[in-house]
Amino acid sequence: MDDVLIYEQFVRATEEFVTQIKEAALSTGLMTIGRKNKIHNIKKNTTNTEQGLIIDGQAFKEVAEF
């Protein structure tokens, strides 16, 4: 699997899921590539990503479409 699309309503759920993916990848000798992380914020009135989404020190770049 090359790319993963995560659809979550809450930042905390996204953080937990990304952490699980990273741990599973590491246990099999794979790794995630931080520079490829992206977030598409559907609700523009939310304040969840005003500072950007950073999980485990890796920033997610906000994009207009995925």
C-alpha distances in whole Angstrom, upper triangle without the diagonal:
4,6,8,11,14,17,20,23,24,24,24,22,19,20,20,16,15,17,16,12,14,16,13,11,14,16,13,14,11,12,12,13,16,17,14,15,17,19,20,24,25,28,30,33,31,32,28,27,30,30,26,23,23,21,21,23,20,21,19,21,22,22,24,21,17
4,7,10,13,17,20,23,24,23,24,22,19,20,20,17,15,17,16,13,14,16,14,12,15,17,15,14,11,11,10,11,13,14,11,12,14,17,18,22,23,27,28,31,29,30,27,25,28,27,24,21,21,19,20,21,18,19,17,18,20,19,21,18,15
4,7,10,13,16,20,21,20,21,19,16,17,18,15,13,16,15,12,13,16,15,13,16,18,17,17,13,12,10,10,12,13,9,10,11,13,15,18,19,23,24,27,26,26,23,22,25,24,21,18,18,17,19,20,16,17,14,15,16,15,18,15,11
4,6,10,13,16,17,17,18,15,12,14,15,11,10,13,13,10,12,15,13,12,16,18,17,17,14,13,10,12,13,14,11,10,10,12,13,16,17,20,22,25,23,24,21,20,23,23,19,17,17,15,17,19,16,16,13,15,16,15,17,15,11
4,6,10,13,15,14,16,14,11,14,14,11,11,14,14,12,14,17,16,15,19,21,20,21,17,16,13,14,14,15,12,10,9,9,10,13,14,17,19,22,20,21,19,17,21,21,18,15,17,16,18,19,16,16,13,14,14,13,15,12,9
4,6,10,11,11,13,10,7,11,11,8,9,12,12,11,13,16,15,16,19,20,20,21,18,17,14,15,15,16,13,11,10,9,10,12,13,15,18,20,18,19,16,15,19,20,16,13,15,14,16,18,16,15,12,14,14,14,16,14,11
4,7,9,10,12,10,8,12,13,10,11,15,15,14,17,19,19,19,22,24,24,25,22,21,18,19,18,19,16,13,12,10,9,10,10,13,15,17,16,17,15,15,18,19,17,14,16,15,19,20,18,17,14,15,14,14,15,13,12
4,6,7,9,7,6,10,11,9,11,14,14,14,17,19,19,20,23,24,25,26,23,22,19,20,19,20,18,15,13,11,11,10,10,12,15,16,13,15,12,13,17,18,15,13,15,14,17,19,18,17,14,16,15,16,17,16,14
4,7,9,8,8,11,12,12,14,16,17,18,20,22,22,23,26,27,28,30,27,25,22,23,21,23,21,17,15,12,11,10,9,9,13,13,11,13,10,12,15,17,15,13,16,16,19,21,20,18,16,17,15,17,17,17,16
4,5,5,6,9,10,11,13,14,16,17,19,20,21,23,25,26,28,29,26,24,21,22,20,22,21,17,15,12,13,11,12,11,14,14,10,11,8,10,14,15,14,11,14,13,17,18,18,16,15,17,15,17,18,19,18
4,5,5,6,9,10,10,12,14,15,16,18,20,21,22,24,26,27,24,22,19,19,17,19,18,14,13,11,12,11,13,12,14,14,11,10,7,8,12,12,11,8,10,10,13,15,14,13,12,14,14,16,18,18,18
4,5,5,6,9,10,11,12,14,15,17,19,20,21,23,25,26,24,21,19,20,18,21,20,16,16,14,16,14,16,16,18,18,14,13,10,12,15,14,13,10,11,10,12,15,15,15,14,17,17,20,21,22,21
4,5,5,6,9,10,11,12,14,15,17,18,20,21,23,24,22,20,18,20,18,21,20,16,16,14,15,14,16,16,18,19,15,16,12,14,17,17,15,12,13,11,14,17,16,16,15,18,18,20,21,21,20
4,5,5,6,8,10,11,12,14,15,16,18,20,21,22,20,18,15,16,15,17,16,12,12,10,12,12,14,15,17,18,15,15,11,12,16,15,13,10,10,9,12,14,13,13,11,14,14,16,18,18,16
4,6,5,6,9,10,11,12,14,15,16,18,20,21,19,16,14,16,14,16,16,12,13,12,15,15,17,18,19,20,17,16,12,12,16,15,13,9,9,6,8,11,11,12,11,15,15,18,21,21,19
4,6,5,6,9,10,11,12,14,15,17,19,20,18,17,15,17,16,19,18,15,16,15,18,18,20,20,22,23,19,19,15,16,19,18,16,13,12,9,10,14,14,15,15,18,19,21,24,23,21
4,5,5,6,9,10,11,12,14,15,17,18,16,15,13,16,15,18,17,14,15,14,16,17,19,20,22,23,20,20,16,17,20,20,17,13,13,10,12,15,14,15,14,17,18,20,22,21,19
4,5,5,6,9,10,10,12,14,16,16,14,12,10,12,11,14,13,10,12,12,15,16,19,20,22,24,20,20,16,16,19,18,15,12,11,8,9,12,11,12,11,15,16,18,21,20,17
4,5,5,6,9,10,11,12,15,15,14,12,10,13,13,16,16,13,15,15,19,20,22,23,25,26,23,22,18,18,21,19,17,13,12,8,8,11,11,13,14,17,19,21,24,23,21
4,5,5,6,9,10,11,13,14,13,12,11,15,15,18,17,15,17,17,20,21,23,25,27,28,25,24,21,21,24,23,20,17,15,12,11,15,15,17,16,20,21,23,26,25,22
4,6,5,6,9,10,11,12,10,9,8,12,13,16,15,13,15,16,19,20,22,24,26,28,25,25,21,21,24,23,20,16,15,12,12,15,14,16,15,18,20,21,24,22,19
4,5,5,6,9,10,10,9,7,6,10,11,14,14,12,15,17,20,22,24,26,28,29,26,26,22,21,24,22,19,16,14,11,10,12,11,14,14,18,20,22,25,24,21
4,5,5,6,9,10,9,9,10,13,14,18,17,16,19,20,23,25,27,29,31,32,29,28,24,24,27,25,22,19,17,13,11,15,14,17,18,21,24,25,28,27,24
4,6,5,7,9,8,9,10,14,16,19,18,17,20,21,24,26,28,30,32,33,30,30,26,26,29,27,25,21,19,16,15,18,17,20,20,23,25,26,29,27,24
4,5,5,6,5,6,7,11,13,16,15,15,18,20,23,25,27,30,31,33,31,30,26,26,29,27,24,21,19,15,14,17,16,18,18,21,23,25,28,26,23
4,5,5,5,6,8,12,14,17,17,17,20,22,25,28,30,32,34,35,32,32,28,27,30,28,25,22,19,16,14,16,16,19,19,23,25,27,30,29,25
4,6,7,9,12,15,18,21,20,20,23,25,28,30,32,34,36,38,35,34,30,30,33,31,28,24,22,19,17,19,19,22,23,26,28,30,33,31,28
4,6,9,12,15,18,21,20,20,23,25,28,31,33,35,37,39,36,36,32,31,34,32,29,26,24,21,19,21,20,23,23,26,29,30,33,31,27
4,7,10,13,16,19,18,19,23,25,28,31,33,36,37,39,36,36,32,31,34,32,28,25,23,20,18,20,19,22,23,25,28,29,32,30,27
4,7,10,13,16,15,16,19,22,25,27,30,32,34,36,33,33,29,28,31,29,26,23,20,18,16,18,16,19,19,22,25,25,28,27,23
4,7,9,12,12,13,16,19,22,25,27,30,31,33,30,30,26,25,27,25,22,19,17,15,13,14,13,16,16,18,21,23,26,24,21
4,6,9,9,9,12,15,18,21,24,26,27,29,27,26,23,21,24,22,19,16,14,12,11,12,10,12,12,15,18,19,22,21,18
4,6,6,7,11,14,17,20,23,26,26,29,26,26,23,20,23,21,17,15,13,12,12,12,9,11,11,13,16,17,20,19,17
4,5,5,9,12,16,18,21,24,24,26,24,23,20,17,19,17,14,12,10,10,10,9,6,7,8,10,13,15,19,18,16
4,6,8,12,15,18,21,23,23,26,24,23,20,17,19,17,14,13,12,12,13,11,8,8,8,8,12,13,17,17,15
4,6,10,13,16,19,22,22,25,23,23,20,17,20,18,15,13,13,13,14,14,10,9,8,8,11,11,15,14,12
4,7,10,13,16,19,19,22,20,19,17,14,17,15,12,10,10,10,12,12,8,7,5,6,9,10,14,13,11
4,7,10,13,15,16,19,17,17,15,12,14,14,10,9,10,11,14,14,10,8,5,5,6,7,10,10,8
4,6,9,12,12,15,13,14,12,9,12,13,9,8,10,12,15,15,12,9,6,6,5,6,9,9,8
4,6,9,10,13,12,14,12,10,13,14,11,11,14,15,19,19,16,13,9,9,6,5,6,6,7
4,6,6,9,8,10,9,8,10,13,10,10,14,16,19,19,17,14,11,10,7,8,8,9,10
4,6,9,9,12,11,11,13,16,14,14,17,19,23,23,21,18,15,14,11,10,9,9,11
4,5,6,9,10,10,12,15,14,14,18,20,24,24,22,19,16,16,12,13,12,13,15
4,6,8,10,9,10,14,13,14,18,20,24,24,22,19,16,15,12,12,11,13,15
4,7,9,10,10,14,14,15,19,21,25,25,24,21,18,18,14,16,15,17,19
4,6,7,8,11,12,13,16,18,22,22,21,18,16,16,13,15,15,17,19
4,6,5,8,10,11,14,16,20,20,19,16,15,16,13,16,17,19,20
4,6,8,8,8,11,13,16,17,16,14,13,14,12,15,16,18,19
4,5,5,6,9,12,15,15,14,11,10,10,9,12,14,16,17
4,5,8,11,14,17,16,16,13,12,12,10,13,15,18,19
4,7,9,12,15,13,13,10,11,11,11,14,17,19,20
4,6,10,13,12,10,7,7,8,8,11,14,16,17
4,7,10,10,8,6,5,8,8,12,15,16,16
4,7,6,5,4,6,9,11,15,18,19,18
4,5,5,7,8,12,14,17,20,20,19
4,6,8,11,14,17,20,23,24,22
4,7,10,13,16,19,23,23,22
4,7,10,13,16,19,20,19
4,6,9,13,16,17,16
4,6,9,13,14,13
4,6,10,11,11
4,7,9,10
4,6,7
4,7
4
